[in-house]
Amino acid sequence: MTSGDLEFAHALRDLIGWNQTINDWQRLVAYEPKGCFVAEWEGSPAGTATTTCYGTELAWIGMVLVHPQYRRRGIGKALLEHCLEHLRESRISCIKLDATPLGKPLYEQLGFREEWALTRWSKDFSKYQEEVAAPRSEIESGANLRSWKQSGITQIGQFDSAAFGVSRERMLELLAQGSTRCIIHTSSDDSITGYGMLRAGSKADYLGPLVATSDQTALALISTLLSGPLERSVYWDIPDANVAAVTKAKDLGFAPQRPLLRMHLGRNENPGQPASCFGIADPAIG
Ligand SMILES: CC(C)(COP(=O)(O)OP(=O)(O)OC[C@H]1O[C@@H](n2cnc3c(N)ncnc32)[C@H](O)[C@@H]1OP(=O)(O)O)[C@@H](O)C(=O)NCCC(=O)NCCS
């Protein structure tokens, strides 16, 4: 995939109804210029897939899309196999993805195994003009919420890698640059205890990534990120096992929209701490 393919890729994404923006496509290609692919059928573009490497320990496969007109001809499988070959050449030890129910059988055929389930939650804020103010009880005494820019990326990257499993500092920096709201939560000794972002998608704003060491910290971040006027829907992908995040989503009036399944291929030696994940970054990147 090159910049010349982005118009096709973005139109296909729109047809299938996913939420990524042209900025998301540009970020994927800029991050991994040799790792994003377009499938052609008799010379016409028919499908897409992207890879995103986090060192050599972990890579993500995303944006696996085949135009409805070209489905069930083996294009999805060919795209996946091409991604796997590319990642094996790069000696990546573990490959992950967040599968839709349509994609799951394809990934299972290629050896991917289930890690954990997550659900996309959504709420149309344009219908509700109320503000989601952070209740006082959710802000720990002595704790501090501040803008991303006031913290060093190295410190944030180190904090995040404990939860995610590997370092994704460069990706976090790019996501932060593209976010409309981006905040850090620190404890009284100034160490990072959480962070969260909100960014614009094509169909809805997207809440995540959202990482915190405690439920209370996460709730303060969520309330702050969702406070003030929100004019569109918000999508939020939450691990099903994260009871505090699911409860908060329900309390705020979010409704489940679709299931996803985090899957892995190869030894999952760096699973991180899924309990600290209150919202993923994007199904395409983890
Ligand atoms: C999931 C998706 C990428 C699959 O793409 P695809 O090109 O249709 O996939 P393939 O053709 O490689 O395989 C899909 C099925 O077609 C079958 N198939 C492959 N070649 C075939 C052929 N020549 N004739 C008939 N069937 C064929 C495969 O065996 C498979 O069958 P199964 O559903 O019984 O397992 C596509 O449905 C899609 O874009 N969905 C929307 C986006 C999405 O959910 N993406 C997955 C993100 S995780």
The ligand as an SDF file (V2000), in Angstrom:
LIG
                    3D

 48 50  0  0  0  0  0  0  0  0999 V2000
  -13.5030  -11.2850    6.7270 C   0  0  0  0  0  0  0  0  0  0  0  0
  -13.1950  -10.9630    5.2690 C   0  0  0  0  0  0  0  0  0  0  0  0
  -11.9230  -10.1440    5.2210 C   0  0  0  0  0  0  0  0  0  0  0  0
  -12.9750  -12.2880    4.5300 C   0  0  0  0  0  0  0  0  0  0  0  0
  -12.5650  -11.9930    3.2080 O   0  0  0  0  0  0  0  0  0  0  0  0
  -12.7210  -13.0310    1.9920 P   0  0  0  0  0  0  0  0  0  0  0  0
  -11.8640  -12.5920    0.8980 O   0  0  0  0  0  0  0  0  0  0  0  0
  -14.1610  -13.2790    1.7320 O   0  0  0  0  0  0  0  0  0  0  0  0
  -12.0850  -14.3340    2.6740 O   0  0  0  0  0  0  0  0  0  0  0  0
  -11.6740  -15.6640    1.9560 P   0  0  0  0  0  0  0  0  0  0  0  0
  -12.3170  -15.7650    0.6210 O   0  0  0  0  0  0  0  0  0  0  0  0
  -10.2030  -15.7730    1.9890 O   0  0  0  0  0  0  0  0  0  0  0  0
  -12.2950  -16.7210    2.9140 O   0  0  0  0  0  0  0  0  0  0  0  0
  -13.6000  -16.5640    3.3950 C   0  0  0  0  0  0  0  0  0  0  0  0
  -14.4030  -17.7830    3.1050 C   0  0  0  0  0  0  0  0  0  0  0  0
  -14.4630  -17.9950    1.7040 O   0  0  0  0  0  0  0  0  0  0  0  0
  -14.0700  -19.3580    1.4160 C   0  0  0  0  0  0  0  0  0  0  0  0
  -13.4410  -19.3810    0.0930 N   0  0  0  0  0  0  0  0  0  0  0  0
  -12.1800  -19.0810   -0.1960 C   0  0  0  0  0  0  0  0  0  0  0  0
  -11.9710  -19.2300   -1.5110 N   0  0  0  0  0  0  0  0  0  0  0  0
  -13.1400  -19.6160   -2.0590 C   0  0  0  0  0  0  0  0  0  0  0  0
  -13.5780  -19.9240   -3.3690 C   0  0  0  0  0  0  0  0  0  0  0  0
  -12.7540  -19.8880   -4.4230 N   0  0  0  0  0  0  0  0  0  0  0  0
  -14.8840  -20.2330   -3.5520 N   0  0  0  0  0  0  0  0  0  0  0  0
  -15.7290  -20.2610   -2.5240 C   0  0  0  0  0  0  0  0  0  0  0  0
  -15.3660  -19.9970   -1.2610 N   0  0  0  0  0  0  0  0  0  0  0  0
  -14.0970  -19.6740   -1.0270 C   0  0  0  0  0  0  0  0  0  0  0  0
  -13.1250  -19.6820    2.5130 C   0  0  0  0  0  0  0  0  0  0  0  0
  -12.9780  -21.0810    2.7170 O   0  0  0  0  0  0  0  0  0  0  0  0
  -13.8580  -19.0650    3.6560 C   0  0  0  0  0  0  0  0  0  0  0  0
  -14.9780  -19.8820    3.9610 O   0  0  0  0  0  0  0  0  0  0  0  0
  -15.5950  -20.0120    5.3770 P   0  0  0  0  0  0  0  0  0  0  0  0
  -16.3380  -18.7240    5.6050 O   0  0  0  0  0  0  0  0  0  0  0  0
  -16.5310  -21.1540    5.2980 O   0  0  0  0  0  0  0  0  0  0  0  0
  -14.4590  -20.1880    6.3230 O   0  0  0  0  0  0  0  0  0  0  0  0
  -14.3690  -10.2150    4.5910 C   0  0  0  0  0  0  0  0  0  0  0  0
  -15.5570  -10.9150    4.8330 O   0  0  0  0  0  0  0  0  0  0  0  0
  -14.5460   -8.7810    5.0630 C   0  0  0  0  0  0  0  0  0  0  0  0
  -13.9320   -7.8440    4.5430 O   0  0  0  0  0  0  0  0  0  0  0  0
  -15.4300   -8.5740    6.0700 N   0  0  0  0  0  0  0  0  0  0  0  0
  -15.7220   -7.2490    6.6100 C   0  0  0  0  0  0  0  0  0  0  0  0
  -14.5760   -6.7240    7.4180 C   0  0  0  0  0  0  0  0  0  0  0  0
  -14.1280   -7.6820    8.4850 C   0  0  0  0  0  0  0  0  0  0  0  0
  -14.9000   -8.1270    9.3190 O   0  0  0  0  0  0  0  0  0  0  0  0
  -12.8160   -7.9890    8.4620 N   0  0  0  0  0  0  0  0  0  0  0  0
  -12.1870   -8.8390    9.4140 C   0  0  0  0  0  0  0  0  0  0  0  0
  -11.5630   -7.9780   10.4260 C   0  0  0  0  0  0  0  0  0  0  0  0
  -10.9440   -8.8970   11.7900 S   0  0  0  0  0  0  0  0  0  0  0  0
  1  2  1  0
  2  3  1  0
  2  4  1  0
  2 36  1  0
  4  5  1  0
  5  6  1  0
  6  7  2  0
  6  8  1  0
  6  9  1  0
  9 10  1  0
 10 11  2  0
 10 12  1  0
 10 13  1  0
 13 14  1  0
 14 15  1  0
 15 16  1  0
 15 30  1  0
 16 17  1  0
 17 18  1  0
 17 28  1  0
 18 19  1  0
 18 27  1  0
 19 20  2  0
 20 21  1  0
 21 22  1  0
 21 27  2  0
 22 23  1  0
 22 24  2  0
 24 25  1  0
 25 26  2  0
 26 27  1  0
 28 29  1  0
 28 30  1  0
 30 31  1  0
 31 32  1  0
 32 33  2  0
 32 34  1  0
 32 35  1  0
 36 37  1  0
 36 38  1  0
 38 39  2  0
 38 40  1  0
 40 41  1  0
 41 42  1  0
 42 43  1  0
 43 44  2  0
 43 45  1  0
 45 46  1  0
 46 47  1  0
 47 48  1  0
M  END
$$$$
